[in-house]
Amino acid sequence: MSTDALTLYKLMILYMLDKAGFALSNTQITEFFLGRGYTNYFSLQEAFHDLIDSKLLLAEQIRNTTYYQLSSSGKETLSYFGNRIT
């Protein structure tokens, strides 16, 4: 997968969480991306992993579900690069 595509997926995840205004589950975000044919499961999970490693997303495990929300760094990053999302 190209780095441009991975970067776009990351920005889309950040944008989605910003617009939702509350934490979304891994399943909710994954179904959105896969249902529209944007990417495959493994590329999406790589994007989640990178966002968490770079502290742009916060992950919380509740029972068997992981919920994601934007960190303050994620919001700042989105404000700089959000215009790359069509």
Residue pairs with C-beta under 8 A, 6 or more apart in sequence:
1 39
1 43
1 46
5 39
5 43
6 43
6 46
6 47
6 50
7 84
8 84
8 85
9 33
9 38
9 39
9 43
9 44
9 47
10 47
10 50
10 51
10 56
11 78
11 81
11 82
11 84
11 85
12 33
12 38
12 85
13 29
13 47
13 48
13 51
13 57
13 68
14 51
14 56
14 57
14 70
14 74
14 77
14 78
14 82
15 78
15 82
15 85
16 24
16 29
16 32
17 23
17 24
17 29
17 57
17 68
17 69
17 70
17 74
18 70
18 75
18 78
22 69
23 60
23 67
23 68
23 69
24 67
24 68
24 69
25 65
25 66
25 67
25 68
26 48
26 65
26 66
26 67
26 68
27 65
29 44
29 48
29 68
30 41
30 44
33 39
33 44
34 40
34 41
34 44
48 57
48 59
48 68
51 57
51 74
52 58
52 59
54 73
55 71
55 73
55 74
56 70
56 71
56 73
56 74
56 77
57 68
57 69
57 70
57 71
57 74
58 68
58 69
58 70
58 71
59 66
59 67
59 68
60 66
60 67
60 68
60 69
61 67
70 78
